[in-house]
Amino acid sequence: MSDSIQKFLDFHKEAGGTGKLFNFKLVEYKEDYLELEGEFPDETLNPDGSVQGGMMTSMLDDVTALLLIIKQGKTIASVRGEIYDNKGRLATTLMHTIFIQKRS
């Protein structure tokens, strides 16, 4: 399963705008759970050197959407994402409902 998830991550990195920024690496995947490691490069920082809140939201939006894409077949879901700092402290959360439509 990790090979197929890596294909999604590779596509996101090659084709997506934010996918190129965050440099996701798979940590763990199990049913309804996806854990990735990501980076906040200099382009995502405020002038004071801290990560912009919108960039954290963007990262969480990417990860939660990737989980639904990997799951395939789900059309609507409520999801929660969390970012932890390098000391394991909760930095931010995101909860949202996603509705996926097939392109016609």
Chimera marker file (.cmm) of the C-alpha trace (Angstrom):
<marker_set name="trace">
<marker id="1" x="0.000" y="0.000" z="0.000" r="1" g="1" b="0" radius="0.5"/>
<marker id="2" x="2.844" y="2.428" z="0.729" r="1" g="1" b="0" radius="0.5"/>
<marker id="3" x="3.933" y="2.236" z="-2.937" r="1" g="1" b="0" radius="0.5"/>
<marker id="4" x="0.532" y="3.419" z="-4.136" r="1" g="1" b="0" radius="0.5"/>
<marker id="5" x="0.491" y="6.209" z="-1.538" r="1" g="1" b="0" radius="0.5"/>
<marker id="6" x="3.943" y="7.283" z="-2.654" r="1" g="1" b="0" radius="0.5"/>
<marker id="7" x="2.582" y="7.583" z="-6.208" r="1" g="1" b="0" radius="0.5"/>
<marker id="8" x="-0.036" y="10.069" z="-4.957" r="1" g="1" b="0" radius="0.5"/>
<marker id="9" x="2.628" y="12.011" z="-3.050" r="1" g="1" b="0" radius="0.5"/>
<marker id="10" x="4.927" y="12.070" z="-6.083" r="1" g="1" b="0" radius="0.5"/>
<marker id="11" x="2.114" y="13.302" z="-8.335" r="1" g="1" b="0" radius="0.5"/>
<marker id="12" x="1.191" y="15.986" z="-5.782" r="1" g="1" b="0" radius="0.5"/>
<marker id="13" x="4.821" y="17.101" z="-5.584" r="1" g="1" b="0" radius="0.5"/>
<marker id="14" x="5.282" y="17.195" z="-9.354" r="1" g="1" b="0" radius="0.5"/>
<marker id="15" x="1.909" y="18.636" z="-10.402" r="1" g="1" b="0" radius="0.5"/>
<marker id="16" x="0.731" y="20.640" z="-7.402" r="1" g="1" b="0" radius="0.5"/>
<marker id="17" x="1.767" y="24.121" z="-6.388" r="1" g="1" b="0" radius="0.5"/>
<marker id="18" x="1.839" y="23.485" z="-2.653" r="1" g="1" b="0" radius="0.5"/>
<marker id="19" x="2.981" y="19.915" z="-3.199" r="1" g="1" b="0" radius="0.5"/>
<marker id="20" x="6.245" y="21.360" z="-4.453" r="1" g="1" b="0" radius="0.5"/>
<marker id="21" x="6.591" y="23.471" z="-1.316" r="1" g="1" b="0" radius="0.5"/>
<marker id="22" x="5.911" y="21.047" z="1.507" r="1" g="1" b="0" radius="0.5"/>
<marker id="23" x="8.036" y="18.076" z="0.375" r="1" g="1" b="0" radius="0.5"/>
<marker id="24" x="5.809" y="15.456" z="2.012" r="1" g="1" b="0" radius="0.5"/>
<marker id="25" x="7.231" y="12.119" z="3.140" r="1" g="1" b="0" radius="0.5"/>
<marker id="26" x="5.084" y="9.179" z="4.204" r="1" g="1" b="0" radius="0.5"/>
<marker id="27" x="5.357" y="8.325" z="7.907" r="1" g="1" b="0" radius="0.5"/>
<marker id="28" x="2.335" y="6.045" z="8.372" r="1" g="1" b="0" radius="0.5"/>
<marker id="29" x="-0.865" y="5.033" z="6.643" r="1" g="1" b="0" radius="0.5"/>
<marker id="30" x="-3.661" y="2.892" z="8.014" r="1" g="1" b="0" radius="0.5"/>
<marker id="31" x="-7.423" y="2.832" z="7.564" r="1" g="1" b="0" radius="0.5"/>
<marker id="32" x="-8.716" y="6.437" z="7.738" r="1" g="1" b="0" radius="0.5"/>
<marker id="33" x="-5.332" y="7.734" z="8.963" r="1" g="1" b="0" radius="0.5"/>
<marker id="34" x="-2.476" y="9.358" z="7.070" r="1" g="1" b="0" radius="0.5"/>
<marker id="35" x="0.652" y="10.740" z="8.725" r="1" g="1" b="0" radius="0.5"/>
<marker id="36" x="3.125" y="12.711" z="6.666" r="1" g="1" b="0" radius="0.5"/>
<marker id="37" x="6.257" y="14.647" z="7.443" r="1" g="1" b="0" radius="0.5"/>
<marker id="38" x="6.493" y="18.004" z="5.703" r="1" g="1" b="0" radius="0.5"/>
<marker id="39" x="8.660" y="21.076" z="5.518" r="1" g="1" b="0" radius="0.5"/>
<marker id="40" x="7.942" y="24.784" z="5.678" r="1" g="1" b="0" radius="0.5"/>
<marker id="41" x="10.560" y="26.339" z="3.390" r="1" g="1" b="0" radius="0.5"/>
<marker id="42" x="11.592" y="29.987" z="3.555" r="1" g="1" b="0" radius="0.5"/>
<marker id="43" x="8.839" y="30.977" z="1.093" r="1" g="1" b="0" radius="0.5"/>
<marker id="44" x="6.214" y="30.061" z="3.721" r="1" g="1" b="0" radius="0.5"/>
<marker id="45" x="7.635" y="32.237" z="6.524" r="1" g="1" b="0" radius="0.5"/>
<marker id="46" x="6.619" y="35.655" z="7.829" r="1" g="1" b="0" radius="0.5"/>
<marker id="47" x="9.257" y="38.404" z="7.876" r="1" g="1" b="0" radius="0.5"/>
<marker id="48" x="9.960" y="37.469" z="11.526" r="1" g="1" b="0" radius="0.5"/>
<marker id="49" x="10.839" y="33.905" z="10.465" r="1" g="1" b="0" radius="0.5"/>
<marker id="50" x="7.736" y="32.120" z="11.773" r="1" g="1" b="0" radius="0.5"/>
<marker id="51" x="5.372" y="30.054" z="9.633" r="1" g="1" b="0" radius="0.5"/>
<marker id="52" x="2.369" y="31.934" z="8.283" r="1" g="1" b="0" radius="0.5"/>
<marker id="53" x="-0.914" y="30.555" z="9.634" r="1" g="1" b="0" radius="0.5"/>
<marker id="54" x="-2.328" y="30.316" z="6.126" r="1" g="1" b="0" radius="0.5"/>
<marker id="55" x="0.551" y="28.034" z="5.156" r="1" g="1" b="0" radius="0.5"/>
<marker id="56" x="-0.244" y="25.692" z="8.048" r="1" g="1" b="0" radius="0.5"/>
<marker id="57" x="-3.868" y="25.632" z="6.902" r="1" g="1" b="0" radius="0.5"/>
<marker id="58" x="-2.755" y="24.945" z="3.341" r="1" g="1" b="0" radius="0.5"/>
<marker id="59" x="-0.572" y="22.039" z="4.475" r="1" g="1" b="0" radius="0.5"/>
<marker id="60" x="-3.423" y="20.516" z="6.471" r="1" g="1" b="0" radius="0.5"/>
<marker id="61" x="-5.820" y="20.994" z="3.566" r="1" g="1" b="0" radius="0.5"/>
<marker id="62" x="-3.383" y="19.120" z="1.303" r="1" g="1" b="0" radius="0.5"/>
<marker id="63" x="-2.935" y="16.209" z="3.708" r="1" g="1" b="0" radius="0.5"/>
<marker id="64" x="-6.622" y="15.749" z="4.472" r="1" g="1" b="0" radius="0.5"/>
<marker id="65" x="-7.505" y="15.923" z="0.777" r="1" g="1" b="0" radius="0.5"/>
<marker id="66" x="-4.744" y="13.419" z="-0.037" r="1" g="1" b="0" radius="0.5"/>
<marker id="67" x="-6.248" y="11.003" z="2.479" r="1" g="1" b="0" radius="0.5"/>
<marker id="68" x="-9.625" y="11.169" z="0.735" r="1" g="1" b="0" radius="0.5"/>
<marker id="69" x="-8.032" y="10.792" z="-2.691" r="1" g="1" b="0" radius="0.5"/>
<marker id="70" x="-6.106" y="7.734" z="-1.475" r="1" g="1" b="0" radius="0.5"/>
<marker id="71" x="-9.290" y="6.266" z="0.029" r="1" g="1" b="0" radius="0.5"/>
<marker id="72" x="-11.152" y="6.700" z="-3.289" r="1" g="1" b="0" radius="0.5"/>
<marker id="73" x="-14.856" y="6.115" z="-3.417" r="1" g="1" b="0" radius="0.5"/>
<marker id="74" x="-15.643" y="8.565" z="-0.630" r="1" g="1" b="0" radius="0.5"/>
<marker id="75" x="-17.602" y="11.538" z="-1.861" r="1" g="1" b="0" radius="0.5"/>
<marker id="76" x="-18.110" y="13.390" z="1.395" r="1" g="1" b="0" radius="0.5"/>
<marker id="77" x="-16.253" y="13.228" z="4.671" r="1" g="1" b="0" radius="0.5"/>
<marker id="78" x="-15.521" y="15.233" z="7.773" r="1" g="1" b="0" radius="0.5"/>
<marker id="79" x="-11.800" y="15.227" z="8.437" r="1" g="1" b="0" radius="0.5"/>
<marker id="80" x="-9.406" y="16.506" z="11.059" r="1" g="1" b="0" radius="0.5"/>
<marker id="81" x="-5.767" y="17.360" z="10.551" r="1" g="1" b="0" radius="0.5"/>
<marker id="82" x="-3.080" y="18.262" z="13.065" r="1" g="1" b="0" radius="0.5"/>
<marker id="83" x="0.421" y="19.704" z="12.823" r="1" g="1" b="0" radius="0.5"/>
<marker id="84" x="2.973" y="19.034" z="15.532" r="1" g="1" b="0" radius="0.5"/>
<marker id="85" x="6.266" y="20.854" z="15.948" r="1" g="1" b="0" radius="0.5"/>
<marker id="86" x="9.610" y="19.077" z="16.094" r="1" g="1" b="0" radius="0.5"/>
<marker id="87" x="9.190" y="18.677" z="19.876" r="1" g="1" b="0" radius="0.5"/>
<marker id="88" x="5.874" y="16.849" z="19.494" r="1" g="1" b="0" radius="0.5"/>
<marker id="89" x="3.725" y="19.786" z="20.603" r="1" g="1" b="0" radius="0.5"/>
<marker id="90" x="0.409" y="20.437" z="18.868" r="1" g="1" b="0" radius="0.5"/>
<marker id="91" x="0.824" y="23.553" z="16.735" r="1" g="1" b="0" radius="0.5"/>
<marker id="92" x="-2.461" y="23.782" z="14.817" r="1" g="1" b="0" radius="0.5"/>
<marker id="93" x="-5.564" y="21.824" z="13.850" r="1" g="1" b="0" radius="0.5"/>
<marker id="94" x="-8.025" y="21.869" z="10.980" r="1" g="1" b="0" radius="0.5"/>
<marker id="95" x="-11.505" y="20.368" z="10.807" r="1" g="1" b="0" radius="0.5"/>
<marker id="96" x="-13.561" y="20.526" z="7.668" r="1" g="1" b="0" radius="0.5"/>
<marker id="97" x="-16.055" y="18.712" z="5.519" r="1" g="1" b="0" radius="0.5"/>
<marker id="98" x="-14.951" y="17.824" z="2.015" r="1" g="1" b="0" radius="0.5"/>
<marker id="99" x="-17.238" y="17.036" z="-0.887" r="1" g="1" b="0" radius="0.5"/>
<marker id="100" x="-15.481" y="15.410" z="-3.849" r="1" g="1" b="0" radius="0.5"/>
<marker id="101" x="-17.083" y="15.659" z="-7.285" r="1" g="1" b="0" radius="0.5"/>
<marker id="102" x="-16.050" y="13.680" z="-10.314" r="1" g="1" b="0" radius="0.5"/>
<marker id="103" x="-15.181" y="15.753" z="-13.328" r="1" g="1" b="0" radius="0.5"/>
<marker id="104" x="-17.536" y="15.283" z="-16.225" r="1" g="1" b="0" radius="0.5"/>
<link id1="1" id2="2" r="1" g="1" b="0" radius="0.2"/>
<link id1="2" id2="3" r="1" g="1" b="0" radius="0.2"/>
<link id1="3" id2="4" r="1" g="1" b="0" radius="0.2"/>
<link id1="4" id2="5" r="1" g="1" b="0" radius="0.2"/>
<link id1="5" id2="6" r="1" g="1" b="0" radius="0.2"/>
<link id1="6" id2="7" r="1" g="1" b="0" radius="0.2"/>
<link id1="7" id2="8" r="1" g="1" b="0" radius="0.2"/>
<link id1="8" id2="9" r="1" g="1" b="0" radius="0.2"/>
<link id1="9" id2="10" r="1" g="1" b="0" radius="0.2"/>
<link id1="10" id2="11" r="1" g="1" b="0" radius="0.2"/>
<link id1="11" id2="12" r="1" g="1" b="0" radius="0.2"/>
<link id1="12" id2="13" r="1" g="1" b="0" radius="0.2"/>
<link id1="13" id2="14" r="1" g="1" b="0" radius="0.2"/>
<link id1="14" id2="15" r="1" g="1" b="0" radius="0.2"/>
<link id1="15" id2="16" r="1" g="1" b="0" radius="0.2"/>
<link id1="16" id2="17" r="1" g="1" b="0" radius="0.2"/>
<link id1="17" id2="18" r="1" g="1" b="0" radius="0.2"/>
<link id1="18" id2="19" r="1" g="1" b="0" radius="0.2"/>
<link id1="19" id2="20" r="1" g="1" b="0" radius="0.2"/>
<link id1="20" id2="21" r="1" g="1" b="0" radius="0.2"/>
<link id1="21" id2="22" r="1" g="1" b="0" radius="0.2"/>
<link id1="22" id2="23" r="1" g="1" b="0" radius="0.2"/>
<link id1="23" id2="24" r="1" g="1" b="0" radius="0.2"/>
<link id1="24" id2="25" r="1" g="1" b="0" radius="0.2"/>
<link id1="25" id2="26" r="1" g="1" b="0" radius="0.2"/>
<link id1="26" id2="27" r="1" g="1" b="0" radius="0.2"/>
<link id1="27" id2="28" r="1" g="1" b="0" radius="0.2"/>
<link id1="28" id2="29" r="1" g="1" b="0" radius="0.2"/>
<link id1="29" id2="30" r="1" g="1" b="0" radius="0.2"/>
<link id1="30" id2="31" r="1" g="1" b="0" radius="0.2"/>
<link id1="31" id2="32" r="1" g="1" b="0" radius="0.2"/>
<link id1="32" id2="33" r="1" g="1" b="0" radius="0.2"/>
<link id1="33" id2="34" r="1" g="1" b="0" radius="0.2"/>
<link id1="34" id2="35" r="1" g="1" b="0" radius="0.2"/>
<link id1="35" id2="36" r="1" g="1" b="0" radius="0.2"/>
<link id1="36" id2="37" r="1" g="1" b="0" radius="0.2"/>
<link id1="37" id2="38" r="1" g="1" b="0" radius="0.2"/>
<link id1="38" id2="39" r="1" g="1" b="0" radius="0.2"/>
<link id1="39" id2="40" r="1" g="1" b="0" radius="0.2"/>
<link id1="40" id2="41" r="1" g="1" b="0" radius="0.2"/>
<link id1="41" id2="42" r="1" g="1" b="0" radius="0.2"/>
<link id1="42" id2="43" r="1" g="1" b="0" radius="0.2"/>
<link id1="43" id2="44" r="1" g="1" b="0" radius="0.2"/>
<link id1="44" id2="45" r="1" g="1" b="0" radius="0.2"/>
<link id1="45" id2="46" r="1" g="1" b="0" radius="0.2"/>
<link id1="46" id2="47" r="1" g="1" b="0" radius="0.2"/>
<link id1="47" id2="48" r="1" g="1" b="0" radius="0.2"/>
<link id1="48" id2="49" r="1" g="1" b="0" radius="0.2"/>
<link id1="49" id2="50" r="1" g="1" b="0" radius="0.2"/>
<link id1="50" id2="51" r="1" g="1" b="0" radius="0.2"/>
<link id1="51" id2="52" r="1" g="1" b="0" radius="0.2"/>
<link id1="52" id2="53" r="1" g="1" b="0" radius="0.2"/>
<link id1="53" id2="54" r="1" g="1" b="0" radius="0.2"/>
<link id1="54" id2="55" r="1" g="1" b="0" radius="0.2"/>
<link id1="55" id2="56" r="1" g="1" b="0" radius="0.2"/>
<link id1="56" id2="57" r="1" g="1" b="0" radius="0.2"/>
<link id1="57" id2="58" r="1" g="1" b="0" radius="0.2"/>
<link id1="58" id2="59" r="1" g="1" b="0" radius="0.2"/>
<link id1="59" id2="60" r="1" g="1" b="0" radius="0.2"/>
<link id1="60" id2="61" r="1" g="1" b="0" radius="0.2"/>
<link id1="61" id2="62" r="1" g="1" b="0" radius="0.2"/>
<link id1="62" id2="63" r="1" g="1" b="0" radius="0.2"/>
<link id1="63" id2="64" r="1" g="1" b="0" radius="0.2"/>
<link id1="64" id2="65" r="1" g="1" b="0" radius="0.2"/>
<link id1="65" id2="66" r="1" g="1" b="0" radius="0.2"/>
<link id1="66" id2="67" r="1" g="1" b="0" radius="0.2"/>
<link id1="67" id2="68" r="1" g="1" b="0" radius="0.2"/>
<link id1="68" id2="69" r="1" g="1" b="0" radius="0.2"/>
<link id1="69" id2="70" r="1" g="1" b="0" radius="0.2"/>
<link id1="70" id2="71" r="1" g="1" b="0" radius="0.2"/>
<link id1="71" id2="72" r="1" g="1" b="0" radius="0.2"/>
<link id1="72" id2="73" r="1" g="1" b="0" radius="0.2"/>
<link id1="73" id2="74" r="1" g="1" b="0" radius="0.2"/>
<link id1="74" id2="75" r="1" g="1" b="0" radius="0.2"/>
<link id1="75" id2="76" r="1" g="1" b="0" radius="0.2"/>
<link id1="76" id2="77" r="1" g="1" b="0" radius="0.2"/>
<link id1="77" id2="78" r="1" g="1" b="0" radius="0.2"/>
<link id1="78" id2="79" r="1" g="1" b="0" radius="0.2"/>
<link id1="79" id2="80" r="1" g="1" b="0" radius="0.2"/>
<link id1="80" id2="81" r="1" g="1" b="0" radius="0.2"/>
<link id1="81" id2="82" r="1" g="1" b="0" radius="0.2"/>
<link id1="82" id2="83" r="1" g="1" b="0" radius="0.2"/>
<link id1="83" id2="84" r="1" g="1" b="0" radius="0.2"/>
<link id1="84" id2="85" r="1" g="1" b="0" radius="0.2"/>
<link id1="85" id2="86" r="1" g="1" b="0" radius="0.2"/>
<link id1="86" id2="87" r="1" g="1" b="0" radius="0.2"/>
<link id1="87" id2="88" r="1" g="1" b="0" radius="0.2"/>
<link id1="88" id2="89" r="1" g="1" b="0" radius="0.2"/>
<link id1="89" id2="90" r="1" g="1" b="0" radius="0.2"/>
<link id1="90" id2="91" r="1" g="1" b="0" radius="0.2"/>
<link id1="91" id2="92" r="1" g="1" b="0" radius="0.2"/>
<link id1="92" id2="93" r="1" g="1" b="0" radius="0.2"/>
<link id1="93" id2="94" r="1" g="1" b="0" radius="0.2"/>
<link id1="94" id2="95" r="1" g="1" b="0" radius="0.2"/>
<link id1="95" id2="96" r="1" g="1" b="0" radius="0.2"/>
<link id1="96" id2="97" r="1" g="1" b="0" radius="0.2"/>
<link id1="97" id2="98" r="1" g="1" b="0" radius="0.2"/>
<link id1="98" id2="99" r="1" g="1" b="0" radius="0.2"/>
<link id1="99" id2="100" r="1" g="1" b="0" radius="0.2"/>
<link id1="100" id2="101" r="1" g="1" b="0" radius="0.2"/>
<link id1="101" id2="102" r="1" g="1" b="0" radius="0.2"/>
<link id1="102" id2="103" r="1" g="1" b="0" radius="0.2"/>
<link id1="103" id2="104" r="1" g="1" b="0" radius="0.2"/>
</marker_set>
